[in-house]
């Protein structure tokens, strides 16, 4: 055999060793992978990742007012001003001046708006001039009466003495009678002209639209240049110029179900909450139970007065009224941080509750609990807005995954 061919020959054992080495490496990789996966699975199972989520009811820790524990029932309604008026003009005319706008505070008698009144002012001036002329005529008539009366007395004496003929006496008597009638006529004319002057003055006053009581302007219903007419009887005419209300007469008109009516009485303590001011509670008192029912809704209107009015309270705000079993003390008006008492449970002989943290139940011990009505005080244990399990099941444990029950 040639030397070149001999040099290319190799012993087969080298290939077998390489193949065996690769098999050993694969085997070790499989063993390590299985061990790693087993470890991960054990840890995941120990952590509860493969456990099914426990369905629970949840509630939120929030600020609770003591009135919630004393409420007989709640009713909804609206803030309504008991003194409210759509102020209109008694005269018909074009609006010349508007002295107020929305939100203006006015006193009784203040001028809100004025109509054009040039024509009625001219009528008043004419009546005043005629009245002045009539009063001058009265002076003249009374002078003539006095002169006629003196002449009549003189002629009467002369006639009684038979100095003058009877005809002259009768002539003086007739003249005296005419002057007296003239004075009466002038006085009657003066009274008529005074009435006409008063009427013209009233017509001028009607063109000034005044506030009927102290209050605040709520809406402006007409603008300068528009025609204003009583009752809006004219085409395209406005009836009310402004709408105003007395904000000291604000009350909540709540619709109370007929079934709850026996629990309501005049003078009953209430607490009012406005949707516009959710962080404030206002003490109130039942003022009036309207003696009629709404058969469509099955409710009776109850008017609740504010014990102390707040400038933030405005008409037509929506409100909720809690009818209380008794008045609240000053300390009971302050809220406390809590939740419904059914969040408490016992686990392994200790009292506590389950807080929800990252979708898991976390046990918090509460060996000493203070209650107010149906609520437990949680100040110092939890913060506002944190969630806890309501009515936890005995099988629930700390660390269990949870889901909201449907």
DOKOLRO-605569 format. One record per residue (C-alpha): chain; z negated, y, x. Coordinates in nm, 4 decimals. Example, Ala and Ser with C-alpha at 12.3 -4.5 7.8 and 13.67 -1.06 7.14 Angstrom:
DOKOLRO-605569
+-------+----------+----------+----------+
| chain |       up |    north |     east |
+-------+----------+----------+----------+
|     A |  -0.7800 |  -0.4500 |   1.2300 |
|     A |  -0.7140 |  -0.1060 |   1.3670 |
+-------+----------+----------+----------+
***
This chain:
DOKOLRO-605569
+-------+----------+----------+----------+
| chain |       up |    north |     east |
+-------+----------+----------+----------+
|     A |   0.0000 |   0.0000 |   0.0000 |
|     A |   0.0865 |   0.3388 |   0.1241 |
|     A |  -0.1921 |   0.5606 |   0.2486 |
|     A |  -0.1048 |   0.8404 |  -0.0016 |
|     A |  -0.1562 |   0.6114 |  -0.3018 |
|     A |  -0.4806 |   0.4776 |  -0.1600 |
|     A |  -0.6171 |   0.8281 |  -0.1362 |
|     A |  -0.5674 |   0.8844 |  -0.5139 |
|     A |  -0.7741 |   0.5806 |  -0.6182 |
|     A |  -1.1270 |   0.6520 |  -0.7803 |
|     A |  -1.4138 |   0.4230 |  -0.8777 |
|     A |  -1.4667 |   0.4123 |  -1.2682 |
|     A |  -1.8457 |   0.4523 |  -1.2375 |
|     A |  -1.8163 |   0.8300 |  -1.1975 |
|     A |  -1.6579 |   0.8690 |  -1.5446 |
|     A |  -1.9212 |   0.6527 |  -1.7013 |
|     A |  -2.2013 |   0.8653 |  -1.5545 |
|     A |  -2.0447 |   1.1871 |  -1.6943 |
|     A |  -2.0040 |   1.0400 |  -2.0392 |
|     A |  -2.3612 |   0.9160 |  -2.0426 |
|     A |  -2.4922 |   1.2590 |  -1.9457 |
|     A |  -2.3172 |   1.4282 |  -2.2360 |
|     A |  -2.4652 |   1.1761 |  -2.4818 |
|     A |  -2.8168 |   1.2422 |  -2.3568 |
|     A |  -2.7694 |   1.6197 |  -2.3994 |
|     A |  -2.6503 |   1.5786 |  -2.7600 |
|     A |  -2.9447 |   1.3562 |  -2.8422 |
|     A |  -3.1961 |   1.6062 |  -2.7052 |
|     A |  -3.0285 |   1.8929 |  -2.8986 |
|     A |  -3.0542 |   1.6961 |  -3.2255 |
|     A |  -3.4210 |   1.6164 |  -3.1658 |
|     A |  -3.5075 |   1.9780 |  -3.0866 |
|     A |  -3.3145 |   2.1067 |  -3.3905 |
|     A |  -3.4866 |   1.8640 |  -3.6259 |
|     A |  -3.8270 |   1.9602 |  -3.4867 |
|     A |  -3.7523 |   2.3310 |  -3.5216 |
|     A |  -3.6300 |   2.2951 |  -3.8796 |
|     A |  -3.9335 |   2.0885 |  -3.9690 |
|     A |  -4.1635 |   2.3516 |  -3.8262 |
|     A |  -3.9862 |   2.6309 |  -4.0154 |
|     A |  -3.9986 |   2.4326 |  -4.3381 |
|     A |  -4.3675 |   2.3621 |  -4.2923 |
|     A |  -4.4468 |   2.7264 |  -4.2324 |
|     A |  -4.2332 |   2.8389 |  -4.5268 |
|     A |  -4.3987 |   2.5873 |  -4.7551 |
|     A |  -4.7394 |   2.6915 |  -4.6258 |
|     A |  -4.6491 |   3.0543 |  -4.7032 |
|     A |  -4.5426 |   2.9594 |  -5.0535 |
|     A |  -4.1759 |   3.0471 |  -5.0136 |
|     A |  -4.0703 |   2.7303 |  -5.1923 |
|     A |  -4.3358 |   2.7601 |  -5.4638 |
|     A |  -4.2204 |   2.8747 |  -5.8061 |
|     A |  -4.3287 |   3.2252 |  -5.9186 |
|     A |  -4.6183 |   3.2378 |  -6.1642 |
|     A |  -4.5403 |   3.4408 |  -6.4819 |
|     A |  -4.8068 |   3.7072 |  -6.5418 |
|     A |  -4.8678 |   4.0195 |  -6.7473 |
|     A |  -4.9204 |   4.3352 |  -6.5492 |
|     A |  -5.0727 |   4.6766 |  -6.6097 |
|     A |  -5.1015 |   4.9940 |  -6.4068 |
|     A |  -5.4145 |   5.1627 |  -6.2771 |
|     A |  -5.4137 |   5.5104 |  -6.4285 |
|     A |  -5.6353 |   5.7979 |  -6.5290 |
|     A |  -5.8149 |   5.7168 |  -6.8531 |
|     A |  -5.9769 |   5.9776 |  -7.0758 |
|     A |  -6.3040 |   5.8785 |  -7.2464 |
|     A |  -6.1541 |   5.9901 |  -7.5763 |
|     A |  -5.9319 |   5.6808 |  -7.5617 |
|     A |  -6.2433 |   5.4680 |  -7.6034 |
|     A |  -6.3648 |   5.6744 |  -7.9023 |
|     A |  -6.0374 |   5.7103 |  -8.0906 |
|     A |  -6.0272 |   5.5743 |  -8.4439 |
|     A |  -5.6474 |   5.5991 |  -8.4477 |
|     A |  -5.3666 |   5.8231 |  -8.3262 |
|     A |  -5.1063 |   6.0252 |  -8.5142 |
|     A |  -4.8078 |   6.2302 |  -8.4053 |
|     A |  -4.6926 |   6.5696 |  -8.5213 |
|     A |  -4.5868 |   6.9175 |  -8.4138 |
|     A |  -4.7522 |   7.2483 |  -8.3300 |
|     A |  -4.6851 |   7.4878 |  -8.6182 |
|     A |  -4.7869 |   7.8518 |  -8.6660 |
|     A |  -4.9640 |   7.8923 |  -8.9986 |
|     A |  -4.8566 |   8.2585 |  -9.0152 |
|     A |  -4.4835 |   8.2798 |  -8.9634 |
|     A |  -4.2272 |   8.5195 |  -9.1095 |
|     A |  -3.8541 |   8.5768 |  -9.1104 |
|     A |  -3.8609 |   8.9557 |  -9.1079 |
|     A |  -3.5776 |   9.1128 |  -9.3086 |
|     A |  -3.4812 |   9.4533 |  -9.4388 |
|     A |  -3.5233 |   9.5656 |  -9.7986 |
|     A |  -3.2251 |   9.7985 |  -9.7561 |
|     A |  -2.8627 |   9.7203 |  -9.6808 |
|     A |  -2.7079 |   9.8774 |  -9.3752 |
|     A |  -2.5755 |   9.8423 |  -9.0245 |
|     A |  -2.8261 |   9.7560 |  -8.7533 |
|     A |  -2.8504 |  10.0606 |  -8.5286 |
|     A |  -3.1442 |   9.9807 |  -8.2999 |
|     A |  -3.3279 |   9.6623 |  -8.2018 |
|     A |  -3.6600 |   9.7274 |  -8.0296 |
|     A |  -3.7659 |   9.3692 |  -7.9492 |
|     A |  -3.6364 |   9.0472 |  -7.8008 |
|     A |  -3.7518 |   8.6859 |  -7.7867 |
|     A |  -4.1075 |   8.6700 |  -7.6585 |
|     A |  -4.1982 |   9.0303 |  -7.7413 |
|     A |  -4.5584 |   9.0729 |  -7.8539 |
|     A |  -4.5950 |   9.3189 |  -8.1403 |
|     A |  -4.8737 |   9.4701 |  -8.3471 |
|     A |  -4.8801 |   9.5047 |  -8.7234 |
|     A |  -4.6695 |   9.8047 |  -8.8238 |
|     A |  -4.4663 |   9.8229 |  -8.5018 |
|     A |  -4.0968 |   9.9004 |  -8.5563 |
|     A |  -3.8869 |   9.5945 |  -8.4759 |
|     A |  -3.5443 |   9.7358 |  -8.5674 |
|     A |  -3.3809 |  10.0294 |  -8.7458 |
|     A |  -3.0768 |  10.0571 |  -8.9700 |
|     A |  -2.8345 |  10.3470 |  -8.9950 |
|     A |  -2.9978 |  10.5938 |  -9.2338 |
|     A |  -2.7933 |  10.9141 |  -9.2163 |
|     A |  -2.6990 |  10.8966 |  -9.5848 |
|     A |  -3.0544 |  10.8475 |  -9.7106 |
|     A |  -3.1786 |  11.1221 |  -9.4805 |
|     A |  -2.9206 |  11.3574 |  -9.6360 |
|     A |  -3.0356 |  11.2505 |  -9.9812 |
|     A |  -3.3941 |  11.3216 |  -9.8816 |
|     A |  -3.2994 |  11.6656 |  -9.7471 |
|     A |  -3.1201 |  11.7473 | -10.0731 |
|     A |  -3.4192 |  11.6391 | -10.2796 |
|     A |  -3.6504 |  11.8424 | -10.0558 |
|     A |  -3.4349 |  12.1554 | -10.0985 |
|     A |  -3.4197 |  12.1131 | -10.4743 |
|     A |  -3.7952 |  12.0648 | -10.4816 |
|     A |  -3.8481 |  12.3875 | -10.2863 |
|     A |  -3.6226 |  12.5759 | -10.5308 |
|     A |  -3.8091 |  12.4296 | -10.8277 |
|     A |  -4.1419 |  12.5401 | -10.6835 |
|     A |  -4.0011 |  12.8923 | -10.6443 |
|     A |  -3.8876 |  12.8795 | -11.0067 |
|     A |  -4.2398 |  12.7789 | -11.1014 |
|     A |  -4.3791 |  13.0924 | -10.9406 |
|     A |  -4.1259 |  13.3021 | -11.1323 |
|     A |  -4.1964 |  13.1209 | -11.4604 |
|     A |  -4.5712 |  13.1561 | -11.4237 |
|     A |  -4.5298 |  13.5306 | -11.3535 |
|     A |  -4.3198 |  13.5711 | -11.6647 |
|     A |  -4.5777 |  13.3735 | -11.8591 |
|     A |  -4.8618 |  13.5975 | -11.7486 |
|     A |  -4.6583 |  13.9095 | -11.8368 |
|     A |  -4.5656 |  13.7640 | -12.1775 |
|     A |  -4.9268 |  13.6680 | -12.2388 |
|     A |  -5.0531 |  14.0226 | -12.1656 |
|     A |  -4.7862 |  14.1704 | -12.3908 |
|     A |  -4.8742 |  13.9260 | -12.6645 |
|     A |  -5.2453 |  14.0125 | -12.6453 |
|     A |  -5.1629 |  14.3841 | -12.6529 |
|     A |  -4.9262 |  14.3524 | -12.9512 |
|     A |  -5.1784 |  14.1339 | -13.1267 |
|     A |  -5.4451 |  14.4058 | -13.1055 |
|     A |  -5.2006 |  14.6715 | -13.2172 |
|     A |  -5.0847 |  14.4615 | -13.5114 |
|     A |  -5.4403 |  14.3971 | -13.6176 |
|     A |  -5.4941 |  14.7744 | -13.6156 |
|     A |  -5.1782 |  14.8164 | -13.8268 |
|     A |  -5.0242 |  15.0338 | -13.5569 |
|     A |  -4.7031 |  14.8305 | -13.5077 |
|     A |  -4.4935 |  14.6395 | -13.7497 |
|     A |  -4.5356 |  14.2648 | -13.7837 |
|     A |  -4.1847 |  14.2003 | -13.6437 |
|     A |  -4.2758 |  14.3395 | -13.3021 |
|     A |  -4.5931 |  14.1275 | -13.3003 |
|     A |  -4.3968 |  13.8108 | -13.3821 |
|     A |  -4.1360 |  13.8954 | -13.1158 |
|     A |  -4.4062 |  13.9133 | -12.8465 |
|     A |  -4.5564 |  13.5885 | -12.9714 |
|     A |  -4.2206 |  13.4097 | -12.9481 |
|     A |  -4.1635 |  13.5428 | -12.5977 |
|     A |  -4.5057 |  13.4194 | -12.4881 |
|     A |  -4.4328 |  13.0762 | -12.6348 |
|     A |  -4.0975 |  13.0610 | -12.4534 |
|     A |  -4.2551 |  13.1468 | -12.1176 |
|     A |  -4.5191 |  12.8781 | -12.1617 |
|     A |  -4.2486 |  12.6223 | -12.2386 |
|     A |  -4.0535 |  12.7488 | -11.9376 |
|     A |  -4.3508 |  12.6868 | -11.7104 |
|     A |  -4.3913 |  12.3334 | -11.8507 |
|     A |  -4.0197 |  12.2663 | -11.7998 |
|     A |  -4.0306 |  12.3841 | -11.4388 |
|     A |  -4.3391 |  12.1666 | -11.3725 |
|     A |  -4.1611 |  11.8652 | -11.5210 |
|     A |  -3.8587 |  11.9354 | -11.3028 |
|     A |  -4.0859 |  11.9558 | -10.9980 |
|     A |  -4.2359 |  11.6152 | -11.0795 |
|     A |  -3.8869 |  11.4685 | -11.1133 |
|     A |  -3.7775 |  11.6175 | -10.7821 |
|     A |  -4.0966 |  11.4958 | -10.6140 |
|     A |  -4.0162 |  11.1456 | -10.7390 |
|     A |  -3.6630 |  11.1788 | -10.6060 |
|     A |  -3.7977 |  11.3009 | -10.2726 |
|     A |  -4.0444 |  11.0088 | -10.2552 |
|     A |  -3.7645 |  10.7681 | -10.3359 |
|     A |  -3.5479 |  10.9095 | -10.0581 |
|     A |  -3.8452 |  10.8887 |  -9.8224 |
|     A |  -3.8980 |  10.5222 |  -9.9133 |
|     A |  -3.5297 |  10.4514 |  -9.8579 |
|     A |  -3.5641 |  10.5981 |  -9.5104 |
|     A |  -3.8732 |  10.3837 |  -9.4517 |
|     A |  -3.6848 |  10.0741 |  -9.5685 |
|     A |  -3.4373 |  10.1263 |  -9.2854 |
|     A |  -3.7238 |  10.0798 |  -9.0374 |
|     A |  -3.8089 |   9.7085 |  -9.0124 |
|     A |  -4.1764 |   9.6722 |  -8.9183 |
|     A |  -4.3951 |   9.3808 |  -8.8039 |
|     A |  -4.5983 |   9.2402 |  -9.0962 |
|     A |  -4.8787 |   9.1180 |  -8.8657 |
|     A |  -4.9743 |   9.0842 |  -8.5000 |
|     A |  -4.7633 |   8.8180 |  -8.3353 |
|     A |  -4.4793 |   8.7174 |  -8.1067 |
|     A |  -4.1062 |   8.7348 |  -8.1741 |
|     A |  -3.9675 |   8.3806 |  -8.1672 |
|     A |  -3.5977 |   8.4317 |  -8.2414 |
|     A |  -3.3568 |   8.7208 |  -8.2764 |
|     A |  -3.1198 |   8.6600 |  -8.5674 |
|     A |  -2.9089 |   8.9780 |  -8.5695 |
|     A |  -2.7591 |   9.2113 |  -8.3115 |
|     A |  -2.6890 |   9.5832 |  -8.3058 |
|     A |  -2.3797 |   9.6643 |  -8.5110 |
|     A |  -2.4166 |   9.3774 |  -8.7578 |
|     A |  -2.4686 |   9.4392 |  -9.1279 |
|     A |  -2.8144 |   9.3507 |  -9.2604 |
|     A |  -2.8703 |   9.2917 |  -9.6312 |
|     A |  -3.1629 |   9.1712 |  -9.8412 |
|     A |  -3.1437 |   8.7924 |  -9.8894 |
|     A |  -2.8098 |   8.7921 |  -9.7056 |
|     A |  -2.6371 |   8.8584 | -10.0355 |
|     A |  -2.3408 |   9.0352 |  -9.8793 |
|     A |  -2.0577 |   8.8462 |  -9.7176 |
|     A |  -2.1078 |   8.8116 |  -9.3396 |
|     A |  -2.4410 |   8.9936 |  -9.3690 |
|     A |  -2.7558 |   8.8771 |  -9.1929 |
|     A |  -3.0771 |   8.8391 |  -9.3918 |
|     A |  -3.3544 |   8.8020 |  -9.1327 |
|     A |  -3.3394 |   9.0250 |  -8.8281 |
|     A |  -3.6107 |   8.8427 |  -8.6295 |
|     A |  -3.8455 |   8.5495 |  -8.6775 |
|     A |  -4.2017 |   8.5980 |  -8.5601 |
|     A |  -4.5274 |   8.4061 |  -8.5666 |
|     A |  -4.8959 |   8.4662 |  -8.5182 |
|     A |  -4.9822 |   8.2468 |  -8.2187 |
|     A |  -5.3516 |   8.2673 |  -8.3005 |
|     A |  -5.2799 |   8.0567 |  -8.6103 |
|     A |  -5.1302 |   7.7587 |  -8.4236 |
|     A |  -5.2289 |   7.4160 |  -8.5541 |
|     A |  -5.0987 |   7.0633 |  -8.5175 |
|     A |  -4.9511 |   6.9242 |  -8.8372 |
|     A |  -4.9835 |   6.5482 |  -8.7980 |
|     A |  -4.8513 |   6.2776 |  -9.0305 |
|     A |  -5.1349 |   6.0325 |  -9.0985 |
|     A |  -5.0602 |   5.6971 |  -9.2560 |
|     A |  -5.2095 |   5.6537 |  -9.6006 |
|     A |  -5.4014 |   5.3474 |  -9.4792 |
|     A |  -5.5858 |   5.5603 |  -9.2209 |
|     A |  -5.6652 |   5.8452 |  -9.4595 |
|     A |  -6.0183 |   5.7156 |  -9.5467 |
|     A |  -6.1076 |   5.7601 |  -9.1769 |
|     A |  -6.0226 |   6.1309 |  -9.1807 |
|     A |  -6.2516 |   6.4120 |  -9.2955 |
|     A |  -6.2545 |   6.7897 |  -9.2579 |
|     A |  -6.4463 |   6.8924 |  -8.9455 |
|     A |  -6.3743 |   6.5632 |  -8.7656 |
|     A |  -6.3473 |   6.5910 |  -8.3862 |
|     A |  -6.0018 |   6.5299 |  -8.2399 |
|     A |  -5.8262 |   6.5431 |  -7.9064 |
|     A |  -5.4735 |   6.6807 |  -7.8836 |
|     A |  -5.2178 |   6.5895 |  -7.6192 |
|     A |  -4.8870 |   6.7739 |  -7.5927 |
|     A |  -4.5781 |   6.6048 |  -7.4526 |
|     A |  -4.4940 |   6.9267 |  -7.2679 |
|     A |  -4.8386 |   6.9286 |  -7.0987 |
|     A |  -4.9161 |   6.5610 |  -7.0332 |
|     A |  -5.1945 |   6.6344 |  -6.7835 |
|     A |  -5.3980 |   6.8435 |  -7.0282 |
|     A |  -5.6102 |   6.7417 |  -7.3251 |
|     A |  -5.7134 |   6.9964 |  -7.5883 |
|     A |  -6.0182 |   6.9535 |  -7.8148 |
|     A |  -5.9526 |   7.0111 |  -8.1823 |
|     A |  -6.0994 |   6.9797 |  -8.5300 |
|     A |  -5.9534 |   6.8641 |  -8.8607 |
|     A |  -5.8974 |   7.1849 |  -9.0573 |
|     A |  -5.7104 |   7.0779 |  -9.3720 |
|     A |  -5.6012 |   6.7590 |  -9.5445 |
|     A |  -5.2972 |   6.8610 |  -9.7479 |
|     A |  -5.3503 |   6.7206 | -10.1001 |
|     A |  -5.0119 |   6.5545 | -10.1353 |
|     A |  -4.8390 |   6.2543 |  -9.9834 |
|     A |  -4.4878 |   6.1955 |  -9.8583 |
|     A |  -4.3844 |   5.8873 | -10.0532 |
|     A |  -4.0759 |   5.8363 |  -9.8362 |
|     A |  -4.2843 |   5.8011 |  -9.5183 |
|     A |  -4.6131 |   5.6927 |  -9.6767 |
|     A |  -4.8042 |   5.9632 |  -9.4907 |
|     A |  -5.0302 |   6.2578 |  -9.5617 |
|     A |  -5.0161 |   6.5798 |  -9.3618 |
|     A |  -5.3354 |   6.6684 |  -9.1771 |
|     A |  -5.3726 |   7.0056 |  -9.0058 |
|     A |  -5.5743 |   7.0016 |  -8.6832 |
|     A |  -5.6924 |   7.3320 |  -8.5355 |
|     A |  -5.7339 |   7.3929 |  -8.1627 |
|     A |  -6.0930 |   7.4650 |  -8.0612 |
|     A |  -5.9616 |   7.6887 |  -7.7825 |
|     A |  -5.6040 |   7.8160 |  -7.7756 |
|     A |  -5.4130 |   7.7987 |  -7.4483 |
|     A |  -5.1305 |   8.0467 |  -7.3771 |
|     A |  -4.9130 |   7.7513 |  -7.2727 |
|     A |  -4.9179 |   7.6129 |  -7.6277 |
|     A |  -4.6028 |   7.7112 |  -7.8152 |
|     A |  -4.4777 |   7.6522 |  -8.1708 |
|     A |  -4.2746 |   7.3373 |  -8.2416 |
|     A |  -4.4134 |   7.1440 |  -7.9422 |
|     A |  -4.4509 |   6.7743 |  -8.0157 |
|     A |  -4.8093 |   6.6512 |  -8.0115 |
|     A |  -5.0235 |   6.3398 |  -8.0430 |
|     A |  -5.3664 |   6.3600 |  -8.2030 |
|     A |  -5.6518 |   6.1165 |  -8.1412 |
|     A |  -5.9009 |   6.1154 |  -8.4285 |
|     A |  -6.2424 |   6.0496 |  -8.2700 |
|     A |  -6.5549 |   5.8827 |  -8.4004 |
|     A |  -6.7715 |   6.1639 |  -8.2613 |
|     A |  -6.7364 |   6.4855 |  -8.0602 |
|     A |  -6.7057 |   6.4570 |  -7.6833 |
|     A |  -6.9591 |   6.5943 |  -7.4389 |
|     A |  -6.8439 |   6.8106 |  -7.1495 |
|     A |  -6.8731 |   6.5198 |  -6.9029 |
|     A |  -6.6714 |   6.2943 |  -7.1317 |
|     A |  -6.3775 |   6.5318 |  -7.1116 |
|     A |  -6.3184 |   6.4326 |  -6.7468 |
|     A |  -6.0860 |   6.1332 |  -6.6870 |
|     A |  -6.1706 |   5.8287 |  -6.4765 |
|     A |  -5.9479 |   5.5895 |  -6.2814 |
|     A |  -5.9326 |   5.2548 |  -6.4545 |
|     A |  -5.7478 |   4.9803 |  -6.6389 |
|     A |  -5.8065 |   4.7549 |  -6.9371 |
|     A |  -6.1147 |   4.5384 |  -6.8942 |
|     A |  -5.9061 |   4.2208 |  -6.9299 |
|     A |  -5.7836 |   4.2609 |  -6.5714 |
|     A |  -6.1200 |   4.1198 |  -6.4566 |
|     A |  -6.1602 |   3.7459 |  -6.4064 |
|     A |  -6.3782 |   3.4989 |  -6.2184 |
|     A |  -6.2567 |   3.2941 |  -5.9231 |
|     A |  -6.4730 |   3.0538 |  -5.7216 |
|     A |  -6.7852 |   3.1988 |  -5.8801 |
|     A |  -6.7075 |   3.5630 |  -5.7986 |
|     A |  -6.5775 |   3.8437 |  -6.0199 |
|     A |  -6.2677 |   4.0404 |  -5.9305 |
|     A |  -5.9061 |   4.1071 |  -6.0109 |
|     A |  -5.5601 |   4.0419 |  -5.8746 |
|     A |  -5.3621 |   4.3280 |  -5.7318 |
|     A |  -4.9851 |   4.2913 |  -5.7058 |
|     A |  -4.8648 |   4.3450 |  -5.3482 |
|     A |  -4.5041 |   4.2640 |  -5.2553 |
|     A |  -4.4618 |   4.0449 |  -5.5655 |
|     A |  -4.7732 |   3.8437 |  -5.4799 |
|     A |  -5.1185 |   3.8257 |  -5.6283 |
|     A |  -5.3867 |   3.9553 |  -5.3944 |
|     A |  -5.7507 |   3.8910 |  -5.4837 |
|     A |  -5.9870 |   4.1904 |  -5.4824 |
|     A |  -6.3540 |   4.1228 |  -5.5395 |
|     A |  -6.5385 |   4.3440 |  -5.7868 |
|     A |  -6.8882 |   4.1972 |  -5.8180 |
|     A |  -7.0247 |   4.5065 |  -5.9941 |
|     A |  -6.8086 |   4.6581 |  -6.2684 |
|     A |  -6.8743 |   4.9643 |  -6.4854 |
|     A |  -6.7138 |   4.9784 |  -6.8271 |
|     A |  -6.6295 |   5.2566 |  -7.0688 |
|     A |  -6.5163 |   5.1108 |  -7.3976 |
|     A |  -6.2266 |   4.8731 |  -7.3348 |
|     A |  -6.1672 |   5.0045 |  -6.9833 |
|     A |  -6.3168 |   4.9183 |  -6.6442 |
|     A |  -6.3654 |   5.1894 |  -6.3824 |
|     A |  -6.1686 |   5.1092 |  -6.0655 |
|     A |  -6.2352 |   5.4213 |  -5.8596 |
|     A |  -6.2909 |   5.3190 |  -5.4981 |
|     A |  -6.1135 |   4.9851 |  -5.5403 |
|     A |  -5.7583 |   5.0864 |  -5.6261 |
|     A |  -5.5413 |   5.3965 |  -5.6412 |
|     A |  -5.3483 |   5.5514 |  -5.9272 |
|     A |  -5.0163 |   5.3800 |  -5.9922 |
|     A |  -5.1077 |   5.0442 |  -5.8341 |
|     A |  -5.0385 |   4.7370 |  -6.0467 |
|     A |  -5.2805 |   4.4596 |  -6.1364 |
|     A |  -5.2561 |   4.1351 |  -6.3299 |
|     A |  -5.3653 |   4.1508 |  -6.6932 |
|     A |  -5.5340 |   3.8392 |  -6.8385 |
|     A |  -5.4799 |   3.6284 |  -6.5217 |
|     A |  -5.4568 |   3.2513 |  -6.5677 |
|     A |  -5.7298 |   3.0331 |  -6.4129 |
|     A |  -5.4630 |   2.8584 |  -6.2056 |
|     A |  -5.3580 |   3.1828 |  -6.0345 |
|     A |  -5.4598 |   3.2027 |  -5.6691 |
|     A |  -5.4468 |   3.4770 |  -5.4125 |
|     A |  -5.1098 |   3.4723 |  -5.2361 |
|     A |  -4.9159 |   3.3181 |  -5.5259 |
|     A |  -4.5786 |   3.4668 |  -5.5977 |
|     A |  -4.5656 |   3.6256 |  -5.9409 |
|     A |  -4.3092 |   3.7401 |  -6.1894 |
|     A |  -4.3419 |   3.9481 |  -6.5028 |
|     A |  -4.3774 |   3.7269 |  -6.8082 |
|     A |  -4.1197 |   3.7795 |  -7.0803 |
+-------+----------+----------+----------+
***
